[in-house]
Amino acid sequence: MSLPASPVPQTGVPSIHSVIHGFIPAGRANHYKPSLKAGSIVKVNRFEVARCSSMYKITDHPFLIRFISPTIIDEVITGAPEINLQSC
């Protein structure tokens, strides 16, 4: 899964990167599945940040976010126009 990285300064994610890898452990996938819809914009709280291993690297971003049991996902905008994933 790849998530758009916010250029907002409080996230600590540099705005030069547009995509960051997100890792959800298989045992937590069903828990987060209802919150993750293609084209939606979400806010993710309470997650871990780790260096992305070159062996599993699927984006150019040097870090990945790891969903953990206290991770919370909230949709930011409901009813917004769908994001064209082809242009990302």
N, C-alpha and C positions, 0 to 999 in steps of 0.2 A: 504494500500500500504506500502511496506517496501522497503527501499533503502539501498544499501551497503554504509556504512560509510567509508569515506576516512581516512587513517592513516596519511595523510599529516598534519603536525603540525599547519599550519595557519587556519585549519578548526576548531580547538578547540575540535575536537571529539577524545577521547582517542582511540588508535589503538587496545585496548583489545576488543572493541565492533565491531562486523562486520556488524550489521544491525541496522538501526534506523527507527522508525515509521514516516511516512510522512502523514500529514492530508491535504486533499484538500476539501474545502467547496463545497457542491453540486452545488451551483450556478457558481462555477469556473471550474468545471470538464470538460466541453466541451472546454473551453479555453486551458487547458493544455493537453488534450487527444492526440492531434497530436504529442506532444513532448515526450510522454511517451510510449515507445515501449518495450515489453518484451525482456530482454537480452541486452538492450542498456546501454551505460555508458553516464551519463549526468552530467553537472555542474549546480548547483542550486544557484542562487544569490537572495538576498533580500527576506529573509524569517524570520519568527519568530521562536524562540526556547522556548519550554515550558517543564515543568516537566510532565512526562507521568503519568496519573492517573492510579492507580492500577486496577480500574474498567474497563478501556478500554485497558489495556496493552496487546499488542500482540507480543512484543519482550522483550528481557532482558535489553535493553538499558533504562537508567533512563530518557531520554529526547525524545521529538518528535520535528519534524520540521513542521511548519504550513505554508502552501502556502497562501500568501496574494496578493492583487491586483498588487503590483509592482514586484512580484516574476518573475524571468526570468529563463527559462530552456533552456540550449544549449547542443546539443549532442557533446560529447568530441571527440569521434572517430567514423568516418563513415566507413562502410565497414569492421569493425573489426569482428573477429570470435565471434559467439554468446556465451554468458556466460551460462554455464550449471547450471540452477537454482536448479537442484536436489542436487548439492554439496554445496549449500550455507547454 
